[in-house]
Amino acid sequence: MSFRSYMDTALHEAHAAAARGEVPVGAVIVSPKGDIIAQGGNRTREWNDPTAHAEVVAIRAACAVLGQERLSGYDLYVTLEPCPMCAAAISNARIARLYYGAADEKSGGVAQGPRVFSHAQCHHAPEVYDGISAQASEDLLKDFFASRRR
């Protein structure tokens, strides 16, 4: 079976988040068969909820659709390296594979900072693939924050 990226859908969600005035991060949950189960973008400001990061929004939606608390065998595509909170949620949801775009040197929790999946307390570590559509993800974030400084 050949690899198919769903990062275009995650980028669409990131653009929608930016249009809402949110930090432009988007996420998509994909089934083992390749079906998009859920998607979401940051909604922390809109919902007044500091946990409403794109990954958490998508995980909650997927669990609701499937009627289960775990997403074993499912993939998560996200435009930015997950923060420590989101990495813990990914682990707790038992996501099989994590694909992300831009690295987050300041707030990342996967390859940067605390590296959540490498801790002994981490009960499940997904396969991790970074750099998927990284340039498009980085450009979107840079443009968003540059527009805020103008």
C-alpha positions as CSV (number, residue, x, y, z in Angstrom):
1,M,0.0,0.0,0.0
2,S,1.4,3.4,-0.9
3,F,1.5,6.4,1.5
4,R,-1.2,9.1,1.1
5,S,-0.8,12.3,3.1
6,Y,-3.8,14.0,4.6
7,M,-1.9,17.1,5.4
8,D,-3.8,19.1,2.8
9,T,-6.9,18.7,4.9
10,A,-5.0,19.6,8.1
11,L,-3.7,22.7,6.3
12,H,-7.3,23.6,5.3
13,E,-8.3,23.4,9.0
14,A,-5.3,25.6,9.9
15,H,-6.3,28.2,7.4
16,A,-9.8,28.2,8.8
17,A,-8.4,28.6,12.3
18,A,-6.4,31.6,11.1
19,A,-9.6,33.1,9.6
20,R,-11.2,32.8,13.0
21,G,-8.3,34.7,14.6
22,E,-6.8,31.5,16.1
23,V,-3.2,30.3,15.8
24,P,-3.3,28.4,12.5
25,V,-3.0,24.8,13.4
26,G,-5.1,22.0,11.9
27,A,-5.5,18.3,12.6
28,V,-7.1,15.3,10.9
29,I,-7.8,11.8,12.3
30,V,-7.7,9.0,9.6
31,S,-9.0,5.5,10.0
32,P,-6.9,2.4,9.2
33,K,-8.8,2.2,5.9
34,G,-7.9,5.8,5.0
35,D,-11.2,7.5,5.8
36,I,-11.2,10.9,7.5
37,I,-13.0,10.4,10.7
38,A,-12.6,13.9,12.2
39,Q,-10.8,17.1,11.7
40,G,-10.4,20.3,13.6
41,G,-8.4,23.5,14.1
42,N,-7.4,25.5,17.1
43,R,-10.4,27.0,18.9
44,T,-8.9,28.1,22.2
45,R,-10.1,31.7,21.8
46,E,-13.4,30.9,20.3
47,W,-14.4,28.4,23.0
48,N,-12.5,30.1,25.8
49,D,-10.8,26.8,26.4
50,P,-7.0,26.5,26.7
51,T,-7.2,22.7,25.9
52,A,-9.0,23.3,22.5
53,H,-5.8,22.8,20.5
54,A,-6.4,21.3,17.0
55,E,-5.2,17.8,18.1
56,V,-7.5,17.7,21.1
57,V,-10.5,19.0,19.1
58,A,-9.9,16.3,16.4
59,I,-9.4,13.5,19.0
60,R,-12.5,14.5,20.9
61,A,-14.5,14.6,17.6
62,A,-13.2,11.2,16.5
63,C,-13.9,9.5,19.8
64,A,-17.5,10.9,19.7
65,V,-18.1,9.7,16.1
66,L,-16.7,6.3,16.9
67,G,-18.3,6.0,20.4
68,Q,-15.0,5.0,22.0
69,E,-12.2,6.4,24.1
70,R,-9.3,5.0,22.2
71,L,-8.1,5.4,18.6
72,S,-5.9,2.4,18.2
73,G,-4.8,2.0,14.6
74,Y,-5.8,5.5,13.7
75,D,-3.5,8.2,12.3
76,L,-3.2,11.9,13.2
77,Y,-2.0,14.5,10.8
78,V,-1.3,17.9,12.4
79,T,0.4,21.0,10.9
80,L,2.6,21.8,13.9
81,E,4.6,19.6,16.3
82,P,2.2,18.8,19.2
83,C,2.8,20.5,22.5
84,P,3.3,18.4,25.7
85,M,-0.4,18.5,26.5
86,C,-1.4,17.3,23.0
87,A,1.4,14.7,23.0
88,A,-0.1,13.3,26.2
89,A,-3.6,13.3,24.7
90,I,-2.2,11.5,21.6
91,S,-0.6,8.9,23.8
92,N,-3.7,8.4,25.9
93,A,-5.9,8.0,22.8
94,R,-3.4,5.4,21.5
95,I,-3.0,7.0,18.1
96,A,-0.9,4.6,16.0
97,R,0.9,7.1,13.8
98,L,1.6,10.9,14.2
99,Y,2.4,12.9,11.1
100,Y,3.3,16.5,11.6
101,G,4.5,19.5,9.6
102,A,6.5,22.2,11.2
103,A,8.7,21.7,14.2
104,D,7.9,23.8,17.2
105,E,11.2,24.7,18.9
106,K,9.5,26.9,21.5
107,S,6.5,24.8,22.6
108,G,6.9,21.3,21.0
109,G,6.6,18.2,23.1
110,V,7.6,15.5,20.7
111,A,11.1,16.2,19.2
112,Q,11.6,19.4,21.2
113,G,11.3,20.1,24.9
114,P,10.1,17.3,27.1
115,R,9.9,14.7,24.3
116,V,6.8,13.2,25.9
117,F,6.9,9.9,24.0
118,S,10.3,9.0,25.3
119,H,9.4,9.1,29.0
120,A,9.0,5.9,31.0
121,Q,5.6,7.2,32.2
122,C,4.3,7.3,28.6
123,H,2.1,4.3,28.2
124,H,1.9,4.5,24.4
125,A,4.2,6.1,21.9
126,P,2.9,6.4,18.3
127,E,5.2,6.1,15.3
128,V,6.2,9.7,14.5
129,Y,6.9,11.2,11.1
130,D,7.8,14.8,10.9
131,G,8.3,17.3,8.2
132,I,5.2,16.5,6.2
133,S,4.3,19.7,4.3
134,A,6.6,21.5,6.8
135,Q,7.2,24.5,4.6
136,A,3.5,25.2,4.0
137,S,2.9,24.8,7.7
138,E,5.8,27.1,8.7
139,D,4.8,29.7,6.1
140,L,1.2,29.8,7.4
141,L,2.4,30.3,11.0
142,K,5.0,32.9,10.1
143,D,2.5,34.9,8.0
144,F,-0.1,34.8,10.7
145,F,2.2,36.1,13.4
146,A,3.8,38.7,11.1
147,S,0.3,40.1,10.4
148,R,-0.3,40.4,14.1
149,R,2.9,42.5,14.5
150,R,2.0,44.9,11.8
